[in-house]
C-alpha cells in the first residue's frame, strides 16, 4: 500500500531531537539553534562530537531552517531488549505509523528507505529493512541512506532502544543551490560557520579569494543580502561552477566573479571589509609544493585588500605551513577551530591584523 498523502503533519507538542553537525562547529550550531528558536528549545546538550540533543516545542519541519546542521532526527523510545523485537506486531505497527507520519510531512513523496545502525547488515536488520519497505511501498536505498532514513541506537540511560527518524527527505547540508559540484568542494555547513565569525558594517564589501564553487559567498549572502560580494579564482572552469551555483541560489546580482590570480586580485587596496579563503589542502587541488608559494602570497594580498578592521577567515589543512606563514605576516590569529571533515582535520582560522606589523 502506498504512503497516504492525506496523513496530517506531525504534532507540534514538545519532543526530543538530535542534531548532527560537523565535529568542531558545535558552538556555531548551538548559537544558531538559540538564535532561531530561543525559548522554544530547552535541555540542549552535546552528547558526543558532532551531535547535539535538545527538546523543542514546535513542528519538526520548522527546524529545517538550521544551516549549521547536517540533519535533524526526531527521537522515539522503544522499550525493547533488542532490535528483533521491532518485528513483533505491536512495535512494528507503531514503527510504521511513525514513519508514515514523517514521510507525510516531506515536501516530496519519498521513494527509498534506509536504516543506519551498528550491525545494519545483520539478518535482523535485513529483514526489518525488507518488511518496512514492503509495508511502506518504498525501495531499499542502494546507498543505505534513502529519502526516508532512520537510525537505531541503544539507549544511553535505559534498557531500551531509540529510533531516530530524519525529519527531512534530504540532509539539510545538501543545499539546493549546489547544482554544480567538484571533488573537495567545501561542506556547506562549514561555509556557513565561516560566515558567522566576527562582526561586519552594514553593506559590507566581501571578497572570497580562491572562491571555487562559491559556497562561502552564497552562505554569506543568505544571511546578509545587502553586502557586495566578489569571488576571485584563477580557474575559469571553477569560476563557471561558482556562477552556476550563484544563479541557482538567485544571487547573480549580489555576487560577482573575477577570473584572476587570487595573489593579485584586480581590486583596490584597503577596500574590503571581510575576506574569506578555503585554501587548497594539497589533496584534491594543488600540492604542498604549490602551497609553499601560494600561502604567503595570499596572506600578503589579503593584507593589501584589507581595511584596518577587516577579519580574514581561512580554512586549511596545511596547519604548520599556515602558522609559519602567519609568523612572517601582518596577520594574527584571534580564533582557531579544529574541524573533522571525513577524517581530515583542517583548521578554521579567524585572523585580524597586527597593527604593530602592518607596513603601509
C-alpha positions as CSV (number, residue, x, y, z in Angstrom):
1,X,0.0,0.0,0.0
2,X,1.4,3.4,-1.0
3,X,2.1,6.1,1.6
4,X,-1.1,8.1,2.2
5,X,-0.5,11.7,1.4
6,X,-3.5,12.8,3.5
7,X,-1.9,11.9,6.8
8,X,-1.6,15.1,8.8
9,X,1.7,16.6,9.7
10,X,3.2,15.5,13.0
11,X,2.0,17.4,16.1
12,X,3.9,20.4,17.5
13,X,4.0,19.0,21.0
14,X,7.3,19.2,22.8
15,X,9.6,16.4,21.7
16,X,13.3,15.4,21.8
17,X,15.6,15.7,18.8
18,X,19.1,15.0,17.8
19,X,21.1,17.4,15.5
20,X,24.0,16.1,13.6
21,X,26.7,18.6,12.7
22,X,30.4,18.7,11.6
23,X,32.6,17.8,14.6
24,X,34.2,21.1,15.6
25,X,31.4,23.5,14.7
26,X,29.1,22.5,17.6
27,X,29.4,26.0,19.1
28,X,28.2,27.6,15.8
29,X,25.2,25.1,15.8
30,X,24.3,26.0,19.4
31,X,24.4,29.7,18.7
32,X,22.2,29.2,15.6
33,X,19.7,27.0,17.5
34,X,19.2,29.6,20.2
35,X,19.1,32.5,17.8
36,X,16.4,31.0,15.6
37,X,14.3,29.2,18.2
38,X,15.0,30.9,21.5
39,X,12.7,29.7,24.3
40,X,11.2,27.0,22.1
41,X,14.3,24.9,22.7
42,X,15.4,23.5,26.1
43,X,17.8,21.0,27.6
44,X,20.3,21.5,24.9
45,X,23.5,19.4,25.4
46,X,26.3,17.9,23.3
47,X,26.2,14.1,23.7
48,X,29.3,13.3,21.6
49,X,31.4,15.1,18.9
50,X,29.1,16.3,16.2
51,X,25.8,15.6,18.0
52,X,23.5,17.8,20.0
53,X,20.3,16.8,21.7
54,X,17.5,19.2,22.7
55,X,13.8,19.4,23.3
56,X,11.8,21.6,21.0
57,X,8.2,22.8,21.1
58,X,7.2,23.1,17.5
59,X,6.6,21.2,14.3
60,X,9.7,19.2,13.2
61,X,9.6,20.7,9.8
62,X,10.4,24.2,11.2
63,X,13.8,23.0,12.2
64,X,14.8,22.8,8.6
65,X,15.9,26.5,8.7
66,X,19.1,25.4,10.5
67,X,22.1,25.9,8.2
68,X,24.9,24.7,10.6
69,X,23.3,21.3,10.9
70,X,23.8,18.2,8.6
71,X,20.5,16.6,9.6
72,X,17.8,16.7,12.3
73,X,16.3,13.5,13.8
74,X,13.3,13.1,16.0
75,X,13.8,10.6,18.8
76,X,11.3,7.9,19.7
77,X,11.9,5.4,22.5
78,X,11.1,1.8,22.3
79,X,11.1,-0.4,25.4
80,X,12.6,-3.4,23.7
81,X,15.6,-5.6,24.7
82,X,16.9,-5.9,21.1
83,X,16.0,-4.7,17.6
84,X,14.5,-8.1,16.7
85,X,11.5,-7.1,18.9
86,X,10.6,-4.3,16.3
87,X,9.4,-7.1,14.1
88,X,6.6,-8.0,16.6
89,X,3.1,-6.8,15.7
90,X,2.8,-4.1,18.4
91,X,6.2,-2.4,17.9
92,X,6.1,-2.8,14.1
93,X,2.7,-1.2,13.9
94,X,4.0,1.8,16.0
95,X,7.2,2.0,13.9
96,X,5.4,2.1,10.6
97,X,3.0,4.7,11.9
98,X,5.9,7.0,12.9
99,X,7.5,6.5,9.5
100,X,4.2,7.2,7.7
101,X,3.7,10.4,9.7
102,X,7.3,11.5,9.0
103,X,7.0,10.8,5.2
104,X,3.7,12.7,5.0
105,X,5.5,15.8,6.3
106,X,8.1,15.9,3.5
107,X,7.8,18.2,0.6
108,X,8.3,15.3,-1.8
109,X,6.9,11.8,-1.8
110,X,9.8,9.5,-0.7
111,X,10.7,6.6,-2.8
112,X,13.5,5.0,-0.9
113,X,14.1,3.7,2.7
114,X,17.4,3.4,4.6
115,X,18.4,2.2,8.0
116,X,21.6,3.1,9.9
117,X,22.6,1.0,12.9
118,X,25.5,-0.9,14.2
119,X,25.2,-4.3,12.5
120,X,22.9,-2.9,9.9
121,X,23.9,-5.8,7.5
122,X,22.8,-8.5,10.0
123,X,19.9,-10.8,9.2
124,X,17.6,-9.0,11.7
125,X,18.2,-5.6,10.0
126,X,18.0,-7.0,6.5
127,X,14.6,-8.5,7.4
128,X,13.5,-5.3,9.1
129,X,14.5,-3.3,6.1
130,X,12.6,-5.6,3.7
131,X,9.4,-5.7,5.8
132,X,9.4,-1.9,6.3
133,X,10.0,-1.4,2.6
134,X,7.0,-3.6,1.8
135,X,4.7,-2.1,4.4
136,X,5.5,1.5,3.2
137,X,5.8,0.7,-0.5
138,X,9.4,2.0,-0.7
139,X,12.6,0.7,-2.2
140,X,15.6,-0.1,0.0
141,X,18.1,2.5,-0.7
142,X,21.2,1.4,-2.7
143,X,23.4,3.7,-0.6
144,X,21.9,2.6,2.7
145,X,20.5,6.1,3.4
146,X,17.3,6.7,1.5
147,X,14.9,9.7,1.5
148,X,13.1,8.2,4.5
149,X,16.0,7.5,6.8
150,X,16.1,6.1,10.3
151,X,18.8,5.2,12.8
152,X,18.6,2.7,15.7
153,X,20.8,3.1,18.8
154,X,20.8,1.6,22.3
155,X,19.5,4.0,24.9
156,X,22.4,5.5,26.9
157,X,20.4,5.9,30.1
158,X,17.9,3.0,29.9
159,X,17.4,-0.6,28.8
160,X,15.6,0.1,25.6
161,X,16.4,1.3,22.1
162,X,16.0,4.7,20.4
163,X,14.5,5.2,16.9
164,X,15.9,8.4,15.3
165,X,14.0,9.4,12.2
166,X,15.4,12.1,9.9
167,X,12.8,14.9,9.7
168,X,13.6,15.8,6.0
169,X,13.9,13.8,2.8
170,X,17.4,15.1,2.2
171,X,20.1,16.2,4.7
172,X,19.9,19.9,5.5
173,X,23.6,20.2,4.4
174,X,22.6,19.2,0.8
175,X,21.9,22.7,-0.5
176,X,19.5,23.1,-3.4
177,X,21.8,25.7,-5.0
178,X,24.7,23.2,-5.4
179,X,23.7,22.3,-8.9
180,X,27.4,22.0,-9.9
181,X,29.9,20.4,-7.6
182,X,33.5,19.3,-7.6
183,X,35.6,16.9,-5.6
184,X,36.8,18.5,-2.4
185,X,34.2,21.3,-2.5
186,X,33.6,22.9,0.8
187,X,30.9,21.4,3.0
188,X,28.0,24.0,3.2
189,X,27.7,23.8,7.0
190,X,31.3,24.7,7.4
191,X,30.9,27.5,4.9
192,X,28.0,28.8,7.0
193,X,30.1,28.6,10.2
194,X,32.9,30.7,8.4
195,X,30.3,33.4,7.7
196,X,29.5,33.6,11.5
197,X,32.9,34.8,12.5
198,X,33.2,38.4,13.6
199,X,31.1,41.5,13.0
200,X,30.6,43.5,9.9
201,X,29.4,47.0,8.9
202,X,26.2,47.5,7.0
203,X,26.5,46.9,3.3
204,X,30.0,45.4,3.7
205,X,32.3,44.6,0.8
206,X,33.3,41.0,0.9
207,X,35.9,39.1,-1.1
208,X,36.5,35.3,-1.3
209,X,40.0,34.5,-2.5
210,X,40.2,31.1,-4.3
211,X,36.4,31.1,-4.4
212,X,35.9,27.7,-6.0
213,X,32.2,26.7,-6.1
214,X,31.1,30.0,-4.4
215,X,29.6,28.1,-1.4
216,X,31.0,30.6,1.1
217,X,29.7,33.6,-0.8
218,X,26.3,32.1,-1.2
219,X,26.1,31.2,2.5
220,X,27.2,34.8,3.4
221,X,24.6,36.3,1.1
222,X,21.8,34.2,2.5
223,X,22.4,35.9,5.9
224,X,23.4,39.4,4.7
225,X,21.7,40.2,1.4
226,X,22.8,43.8,1.4
227,X,26.5,43.1,1.2
228,X,28.5,43.3,-2.1
229,X,30.4,40.0,-2.7
230,X,33.2,39.0,-5.1
231,X,34.8,35.7,-5.8
232,X,38.3,35.5,-7.2
233,X,39.6,32.4,-8.8
234,X,42.3,31.7,-11.4
235,X,40.5,28.6,-12.9
236,X,37.8,29.5,-15.5
237,X,36.0,26.2,-15.1
238,X,35.9,26.6,-11.4
239,X,34.6,30.1,-11.7
240,X,31.8,28.9,-14.1
241,X,30.8,26.3,-11.4
242,X,30.6,29.2,-9.0
243,X,28.4,31.2,-11.4
244,X,26.1,28.3,-11.9
245,X,25.6,27.8,-8.2
246,X,25.1,31.5,-7.7
247,X,22.4,31.6,-10.4
248,X,20.7,28.6,-8.8
249,X,20.6,30.5,-5.5
250,X,19.1,33.6,-7.2
251,X,22.1,35.7,-6.2
252,X,23.8,36.7,-9.5
253,X,23.1,40.4,-8.8
254,X,24.7,40.2,-5.4
255,X,27.8,38.0,-6.2
256,X,30.4,38.9,-8.8
257,X,33.1,36.6,-10.1
258,X,36.5,37.7,-11.2
259,X,38.8,35.5,-13.3
260,X,42.2,36.4,-11.8
261,X,45.1,35.2,-9.7
262,X,44.0,35.5,-6.1
263,X,47.5,36.6,-5.3
264,X,47.0,39.7,-7.5
265,X,43.2,40.5,-7.3
266,X,42.0,43.3,-9.6
267,X,40.6,45.2,-6.7
268,X,41.6,48.5,-4.9
269,X,43.8,48.4,-1.9
270,X,42.1,48.9,1.5
271,X,38.7,48.3,0.0
272,X,37.4,45.1,1.7
273,X,35.5,44.6,5.0
274,X,35.7,40.8,5.1
275,X,38.0,38.3,3.4
276,X,37.4,34.5,3.1
277,X,39.7,31.8,1.7
278,X,39.2,28.0,1.6
279,X,42.9,27.4,0.7
280,X,43.9,24.3,-1.2
281,X,44.8,21.4,1.1
282,X,47.1,19.8,-1.5
283,X,44.8,16.7,-1.7
284,X,42.1,17.2,-4.4
285,X,43.5,20.5,-5.5
286,X,47.1,21.7,-5.7
287,X,50.1,20.3,-3.9
288,X,52.2,21.1,-0.9
289,X,54.9,22.4,-3.1
290,X,52.4,24.8,-4.7
291,X,51.2,25.9,-1.3
292,X,54.7,26.9,-0.1
293,X,54.4,29.8,-2.6
294,X,50.6,30.3,-2.5
295,X,50.0,30.7,1.2
296,X,52.4,33.6,1.9
297,X,51.3,35.4,-1.3
298,X,47.6,35.1,-0.3
299,X,48.3,36.5,3.1
300,X,50.2,39.4,1.6
301,X,47.4,40.1,-0.9
302,X,44.8,39.9,1.8
303,X,46.7,42.5,3.8
304,X,46.7,44.8,0.7
305,X,43.0,44.5,0.3
306,X,42.0,44.7,3.9
307,X,41.0,47.8,5.9
308,X,42.2,48.1,9.5
309,X,39.0,46.5,10.9
310,X,38.9,43.6,8.3
311,X,38.6,40.0,9.5
312,X,40.2,37.3,7.3
313,X,38.5,33.8,7.8
314,X,40.6,31.0,6.4
315,X,40.2,27.2,6.2
316,X,43.2,25.0,5.6
317,X,44.6,21.6,6.3
318,X,48.2,22.9,5.9
319,X,48.3,23.9,9.6
320,X,52.1,24.0,10.1
321,X,52.6,25.9,6.9
322,X,49.8,28.3,7.7
323,X,51.2,29.1,11.1
324,X,54.7,29.5,9.8
325,X,53.5,31.9,7.1
326,X,51.4,33.9,9.7
327,X,54.6,34.4,11.8
328,X,56.0,36.4,8.9
329,X,52.9,38.3,8.1
330,X,50.8,41.2,9.5
331,X,48.0,38.8,10.5
332,X,47.5,37.3,13.9
333,X,45.2,34.5,15.0
334,X,42.2,35.6,17.1
335,X,40.4,32.3,17.0
336,X,41.3,28.7,15.8
337,X,38.9,25.8,15.5
338,X,39.7,22.2,14.6
339,X,37.2,20.6,12.3
340,X,36.7,16.9,11.4
341,X,35.9,16.6,7.7
342,X,35.6,12.9,6.7
343,X,38.8,12.0,8.5
344,X,40.7,15.2,7.6
345,X,41.2,17.8,10.4
346,X,41.5,21.2,8.9
347,X,41.7,24.4,11.0
348,X,39.3,27.3,10.8
349,X,41.5,30.4,11.4
350,X,40.0,33.8,12.2
351,X,42.6,36.4,11.5
352,X,42.9,40.1,12.3
353,X,45.7,42.5,11.5
354,X,48.5,43.1,14.0
355,X,48.8,46.9,13.8
356,X,52.4,46.9,15.0
357,X,53.4,44.8,12.0
358,X,51.4,46.5,9.2
359,X,53.7,48.0,6.6
360,X,52.0,50.9,4.8
